[in-house]
């Protein structure tokens, strides 16, 4: 049982990492990045344009490996 749990955990981790690496450039090309307000800290300006995934990748990994 422990072996199956570890296999599913690392399978989901690998799937999520690979999907994230492929999805970020696609979302950036579609300009689906977040905008940073001027009232926030200065260092947050570096994060502008980062795609907002909202857990889609993580939830899809869990769903795929739960079946």
Secondary structure, DSSP 8 states (H G I E B T S, - for coil): -HHHHHHHHHHHHHHHHHHHHHHHHHHHHTT-B----TTS-GGGGGGTT-B--TTHHHHHHHHHHH-
